[in-house]
């Protein structure tokens, strides 16, 4: 089997489309496991095919190319524009929020992108205020 260019696949189909495509493909579980290991990602030996595919797609492409510190320095509007321009997926936003120990709210209070921009901007503001207070 020829290697699949995961970045290109996700660029063409988006994360959800790439997952759906791999789900119905004839790529075997051992081949998927090989692809995951080639990316240097951890692999649970008891993982189901669907979990392996999700890990492969989500782990192979990261549209957020700024560090956490850089994101925390950005304003809410800049974060929203950045997420929109980078076409950041819902899964990637959820991973970022988890990394920052921010729990997403239940549905019904705006989009995840708005929520993430607001929470990250607020966390950055608190961090900057704390740094300023510690210099006094």
C-alpha positions as CSV (number, residue, x, y, z in Angstrom):
1,X,0.0,0.0,0.0
2,X,1.2,3.5,-0.9
3,X,1.4,5.9,2.1
4,X,-1.5,8.2,2.4
5,X,-0.7,11.9,2.6
6,X,-2.8,12.8,5.7
7,X,-2.2,16.5,5.4
8,X,-3.5,16.6,1.9
9,X,-6.4,14.3,2.7
10,X,-7.5,16.6,5.5
11,X,-6.9,19.7,3.4
12,X,-9.3,18.3,0.8
13,X,-11.9,16.7,3.0
14,X,-11.6,18.4,6.4
15,X,-11.0,16.3,9.5
16,X,-14.5,14.9,9.6
17,X,-14.4,13.9,5.9
18,X,-11.0,12.3,6.2
19,X,-12.2,10.2,9.1
20,X,-15.3,9.2,7.2
21,X,-13.3,8.3,4.1
22,X,-10.8,6.2,6.1
23,X,-13.7,4.5,7.8
24,X,-15.0,3.1,4.5
25,X,-11.6,2.5,2.9
26,X,-9.9,-0.8,2.5
27,X,-6.9,0.3,4.7
28,X,-6.3,-2.4,7.2
29,X,-5.9,-2.0,11.0
30,X,-2.2,-3.0,10.8
31,X,-1.7,-0.4,8.1
32,X,-3.4,2.3,10.1
33,X,-1.4,1.4,13.2
34,X,1.8,1.6,11.1
35,X,0.7,5.1,9.9
36,X,0.0,6.2,13.5
37,X,3.4,4.9,14.7
38,X,5.2,6.6,11.8
39,X,3.8,9.9,13.0
40,X,5.3,9.2,16.5
41,X,1.9,9.1,18.1
42,X,1.1,6.8,21.0
43,X,-1.1,3.8,20.1
44,X,-3.3,1.8,22.5
45,X,-3.1,-1.9,21.4
46,X,-6.8,-2.3,22.3
47,X,-8.0,0.7,20.3
48,X,-10.8,0.1,17.9
49,X,-10.4,0.9,14.2
50,X,-12.5,4.0,14.5
51,X,-10.3,5.3,17.4
52,X,-7.1,4.6,15.5
53,X,-8.5,6.5,12.5
54,X,-9.5,9.5,14.7
55,X,-6.1,9.6,16.4
56,X,-4.4,9.4,13.0
57,X,-6.4,12.2,11.4
58,X,-6.4,14.5,14.5
59,X,-2.7,13.8,15.3
60,X,-1.4,14.3,11.8
61,X,-2.7,17.8,11.1
62,X,-2.5,20.8,13.4
63,X,-3.7,24.0,11.9
64,X,-2.8,26.0,15.1
65,X,0.8,27.0,14.5
66,X,1.2,29.4,17.4
67,X,2.4,28.5,20.8
68,X,0.1,28.6,23.8
69,X,1.9,31.6,25.0
70,X,1.4,33.4,21.7
71,X,-2.3,32.6,21.8
72,X,-2.6,33.9,25.4
73,X,-1.1,37.2,24.2
74,X,-3.8,37.7,21.6
75,X,-7.0,39.6,22.0
76,X,-10.4,38.0,21.6
77,X,-11.0,39.5,18.2
78,X,-7.5,38.4,17.0
79,X,-8.1,34.9,18.3
80,X,-11.4,34.6,16.5
81,X,-9.9,35.9,13.2
82,X,-6.9,33.5,13.6
83,X,-9.1,30.4,14.3
84,X,-11.4,31.4,11.4
85,X,-8.5,32.1,8.9
86,X,-6.7,28.8,9.9
87,X,-10.0,26.9,9.6
88,X,-9.3,25.3,12.9
89,X,-11.5,22.2,13.5
90,X,-13.8,21.6,16.4
91,X,-11.6,18.7,17.6
92,X,-8.5,20.9,17.5
93,X,-10.2,23.7,19.5
94,X,-11.3,21.1,22.1
95,X,-7.7,19.8,22.4
96,X,-6.4,23.3,22.9
97,X,-9.0,24.0,25.5
98,X,-8.2,20.8,27.3
99,X,-4.5,21.6,27.2
100,X,-5.3,25.0,28.8
101,X,-7.5,23.2,31.4
102,X,-10.6,25.1,30.2
103,X,-13.9,23.1,30.2
104,X,-16.2,23.9,27.3
105,X,-19.7,24.9,28.2
106,X,-22.8,23.0,27.1
107,X,-24.5,23.7,23.8
108,X,-26.6,26.8,23.4
109,X,-24.3,29.6,24.4
110,X,-22.6,30.5,21.1
111,X,-20.1,28.8,19.0
112,X,-17.1,26.9,20.2
113,X,-14.8,29.3,18.4
114,X,-16.3,32.3,20.2
115,X,-16.1,30.5,23.5
116,X,-12.4,29.5,22.9
117,X,-11.5,33.0,21.9
118,X,-13.2,34.5,24.9
119,X,-11.7,32.0,27.4
120,X,-8.1,32.1,26.0
121,X,-8.2,35.9,25.8
122,X,-9.4,36.1,29.4
123,X,-6.8,33.6,30.7
124,X,-4.1,35.6,28.9
125,X,-5.3,38.8,30.5
126,X,-5.2,37.3,33.9
127,X,-1.7,36.0,33.2
128,X,-0.5,39.4,32.1
129,X,-2.0,41.1,35.2
130,X,-0.3,38.5,37.4
131,X,3.1,39.1,35.8
132,X,2.6,42.9,36.2
133,X,1.7,42.5,39.9
134,X,4.7,40.3,40.6
135,X,7.1,42.9,39.3
136,X,5.9,45.5,41.9
